[in-house]
Amino acid sequence: MTDSLLPVRGSPGSPYTRKMLAVLRYRRIPYRYLQSESKDLPAPKVGLIPIFYFKDDTGAMTAEVDSTPIIRRLEEEYPGRSIIPEDPAIAFINYLLEDYGDEWLTKAMFHYRWYYEDDIEMAGAVLPHYADVSQPDELMTQMKLVFSERQISRLYVVGSNNTTAPVIEDSYKRFLGCLNDHLKDLPFLMGQRPGSADFACFGQLTQLTQFDPTPAKVAAANFPRVHAWVSKMEDLCGIEPGDDGFVTAASFPGTLTALLKELGRTYVPVMLANAAAIDQGRDQVEAVVEGRPWTQEPFPYQAKCLQWLRIEYARLDVGDRDRVDTILAGTGCERLLAKPN
Ligand SMILES: N[C@@H](CCC(=O)N[C@@H](CS)C(=O)NCC(=O)O)C(=O)O
């Protein structure tokens, strides 16, 4: 019986774990969720969670850690209830919004968690218990310090610092506003049924709106609709999606265009500046976001994300690319895909 269950290792405090568990529930893929290390399973190449364990051709277990390709692999291995729109143009928009959730909203998530006293206090006290709730208090008090210090020392990775803090926080609030407006008309970002972009944004929001006190207060006070959406997204195994439930290019919702414009203000200039800094071998990313300075150390993984996005775009045929270009025109996102001059 357990052999037919897909093993997944993760933690409730990990936004990508929450993204993927919600995907598994919605897609009705039977899984077994491991909340601590298991000696019987192989270690992944990079020490990240969530970890998915797949059988290779020889029947041996392999460990995979990147949620975006894992979602595509699951689409192939488990048919039905797809979260990737069939129309390649809409699938591209879904991919772009998924990357924004994974790579931009995570800056807000990590920033708020380890920047303000109340949030550090809460995360430091609770998170170490997730591996095993019966660990002794003395050990947990020690771990609180070790864990917090380690995570605070990594704020630079996502680009959270005193210069970028107001930019990150304003962008979080504007994102909540965009999502709130969109949800007035449609139950999901991608339309009448959820796409992988919904799950990516949801994953980060499980922490931002429901765990970390500072960003949670912002959401509860101003956007009760978004707060409710996050709770509903957690388990969508009961909904029956219709065949034509995704948004279409022909009647693309204005509220999604507004969200794409928000990407154009923040995610786009930072992703471009990050890739440029890496190409030119510079040790600082310098960008201007909404008229304010952005500075951080280069983040090589996010340069790869931009490459993958461009590969997705290059795969489109001419007609689909034209429809993507029409959707993105004037949002600022077209700059991500422009040929370098
Ligand atoms: N791109 C990966 C990101 C996964 C990730 O960043 N995981 C974080 C936790 S949410 C992690 O494991 N960090 C390692 C650490 O903090 O030690 C995905 O999409 O799954």
The ligand as an SDF file (V2000), in Angstrom:
LIG
                    3D

 20 19  0  0  0  0  0  0  0  0999 V2000
   13.2710   26.3590   -6.0440 N   0  0  0  0  0  0  0  0  0  0  0  0
   12.9700   25.4540   -4.9390 C   0  0  0  0  0  0  0  0  0  0  0  0
   13.1180   26.2170   -3.6620 C   0  0  0  0  0  0  0  0  0  0  0  0
   13.0160   25.3900   -2.4240 C   0  0  0  0  0  0  0  0  0  0  0  0
   13.5170   26.1530   -1.2030 C   0  0  0  0  0  0  0  0  0  0  0  0
   14.0330   27.2600   -1.3400 O   0  0  0  0  0  0  0  0  0  0  0  0
   13.3720   25.5830   -0.0160 N   0  0  0  0  0  0  0  0  0  0  0  0
   13.7990   26.2360    1.1980 C   0  0  0  0  0  0  0  0  0  0  0  0
   12.7200   26.2070    2.2510 C   0  0  0  0  0  0  0  0  0  0  0  0
   11.2120   26.8350    1.6770 S   0  0  0  0  0  0  0  0  0  0  0  0
   14.9190   25.4540    1.8310 C   0  0  0  0  0  0  0  0  0  0  0  0
   14.8380   24.2540    1.8720 O   0  0  0  0  0  0  0  0  0  0  0  0
   15.9650   26.1270    2.3440 N   0  0  0  0  0  0  0  0  0  0  0  0
   17.0630   25.4480    2.9630 C   0  0  0  0  0  0  0  0  0  0  0  0
   17.3810   26.0110    4.2830 C   0  0  0  0  0  0  0  0  0  0  0  0
   16.7730   27.0200    4.6520 O   0  0  0  0  0  0  0  0  0  0  0  0
   18.2100   25.4090    4.9490 O   0  0  0  0  0  0  0  0  0  0  0  0
   11.5450   24.9460   -5.1630 C   0  0  0  0  0  0  0  0  0  0  0  0
   10.8380   25.4830   -6.0180 O   0  0  0  0  0  0  0  0  0  0  0  0
   11.1730   23.9740   -4.5170 O   0  0  0  0  0  0  0  0  0  0  0  0
  1  2  1  0
  2  3  1  0
  2 18  1  0
  3  4  1  0
  4  5  1  0
  5  6  2  0
  5  7  1  0
  7  8  1  0
  8  9  1  0
  8 11  1  0
  9 10  1  0
 11 12  2  0
 11 13  1  0
 13 14  1  0
 14 15  1  0
 15 16  2  0
 15 17  1  0
 18 19  2  0
 18 20  1  0
M  END
$$$$
